[in-house]
Amino acid sequence: MKPEADGYFTSDIDGEITGMYVHPSAAGKGVGTQLLDELEQSVQDASVDSLGLWASLNAVPFYKKHGYETVTEQTLEYDKGIEVPVEEMKKRLD
């Protein structure tokens, strides 16, 4: 998590989740939820009020389930012309 999100987000956020992954064999077993809960608690303790992230399309349902909202849809371009559709998402932490 980056405590000060860079200016490439559409929405105004206090912190950025730069990546969170679980092994495919752990999918659906609560591991991702536990990791996200711990991350959100630790940033709240550091006075971060909102988080943003770029989610690959397969991760969007997970984040929506945990209160994240889609801000915009984008296509990120990587080396060799590889394009990946993603959604910018954010969540206000209370």
Contacts in CASP RR format, 6 or more apart in sequence:
PFRMAT RR
TARGET T0000
AUTHOR 0000-0000-0000
METHOD contacts of the structure
MODEL  1
MKPEADGYFTSDIDGEITGMYVHPSAAGKGVGTQLLDELEQSVQDASVDS
LGLWASLNAVPFYKKHGYETVTEQTLEYDKGIEVPVEEMKKRLD
1 15 0 8 1.000
1 16 0 8 1.000
1 17 0 8 1.000
1 18 0 8 1.000
1 39 0 8 1.000
1 42 0 8 1.000
1 43 0 8 1.000
1 51 0 8 1.000
2 15 0 8 1.000
2 16 0 8 1.000
2 18 0 8 1.000
3 14 0 8 1.000
3 15 0 8 1.000
3 43 0 8 1.000
3 46 0 8 1.000
3 48 0 8 1.000
4 14 0 8 1.000
4 15 0 8 1.000
5 13 0 8 1.000
5 14 0 8 1.000
5 15 0 8 1.000
5 16 0 8 1.000
5 52 0 8 1.000
6 16 0 8 1.000
9 16 0 8 1.000
9 52 0 8 1.000
9 71 0 8 1.000
9 88 0 8 1.000
9 90 0 8 1.000
10 71 0 8 1.000
10 72 0 8 1.000
10 88 0 8 1.000
11 52 0 8 1.000
11 71 0 8 1.000
11 88 0 8 1.000
11 90 0 8 1.000
12 50 0 8 1.000
13 50 0 8 1.000
13 51 0 8 1.000
13 52 0 8 1.000
13 90 0 8 1.000
14 48 0 8 1.000
14 49 0 8 1.000
14 50 0 8 1.000
14 51 0 8 1.000
15 43 0 8 1.000
15 48 0 8 1.000
15 50 0 8 1.000
15 51 0 8 1.000
15 52 0 8 1.000
16 51 0 8 1.000
16 52 0 8 1.000
16 53 0 8 1.000
17 39 0 8 1.000
17 51 0 8 1.000
17 52 0 8 1.000
17 53 0 8 1.000
18 53 0 8 1.000
19 53 0 8 1.000
20 32 0 8 1.000
20 35 0 8 1.000
20 36 0 8 1.000
20 39 0 8 1.000
22 31 0 8 1.000
22 32 0 8 1.000
22 35 0 8 1.000
26 32 0 8 1.000
32 62 0 8 1.000
33 66 0 8 1.000
36 66 0 8 1.000
40 51 0 8 1.000
40 91 0 8 1.000
40 93 0 8 1.000
43 51 0 8 1.000
43 93 0 8 1.000
44 93 0 8 1.000
48 93 0 8 1.000
49 92 0 8 1.000
49 93 0 8 1.000
50 90 0 8 1.000
50 91 0 8 1.000
50 92 0 8 1.000
50 93 0 8 1.000
51 68 0 8 1.000
51 90 0 8 1.000
51 91 0 8 1.000
51 93 0 8 1.000
52 68 0 8 1.000
52 88 0 8 1.000
52 89 0 8 1.000
52 90 0 8 1.000
52 91 0 8 1.000
53 63 0 8 1.000
53 68 0 8 1.000
53 88 0 8 1.000
53 89 0 8 1.000
53 90 0 8 1.000
54 74 0 8 1.000
54 76 0 8 1.000
54 86 0 8 1.000
54 87 0 8 1.000
54 88 0 8 1.000
54 89 0 8 1.000
55 62 0 8 1.000
55 63 0 8 1.000
55 68 0 8 1.000
55 86 0 8 1.000
55 87 0 8 1.000
55 89 0 8 1.000
56 84 0 8 1.000
56 85 0 8 1.000
56 86 0 8 1.000
57 85 0 8 1.000
57 86 0 8 1.000
57 87 0 8 1.000
60 70 0 8 1.000
60 87 0 8 1.000
60 89 0 8 1.000
63 89 0 8 1.000
63 91 0 8 1.000
64 70 0 8 1.000
64 89 0 8 1.000
66 91 0 8 1.000
67 91 0 8 1.000
68 89 0 8 1.000
68 90 0 8 1.000
68 91 0 8 1.000
69 89 0 8 1.000
69 90 0 8 1.000
69 91 0 8 1.000
70 87 0 8 1.000
70 88 0 8 1.000
70 89 0 8 1.000
71 87 0 8 1.000
71 88 0 8 1.000
71 89 0 8 1.000
71 90 0 8 1.000
72 87 0 8 1.000
72 88 0 8 1.000
73 85 0 8 1.000
73 86 0 8 1.000
73 87 0 8 1.000
73 88 0 8 1.000
74 85 0 8 1.000
74 86 0 8 1.000
74 87 0 8 1.000
74 88 0 8 1.000
75 83 0 8 1.000
75 84 0 8 1.000
75 85 0 8 1.000
75 86 0 8 1.000
76 83 0 8 1.000
76 84 0 8 1.000
76 86 0 8 1.000
77 83 0 8 1.000
78 84 0 8 1.000
END
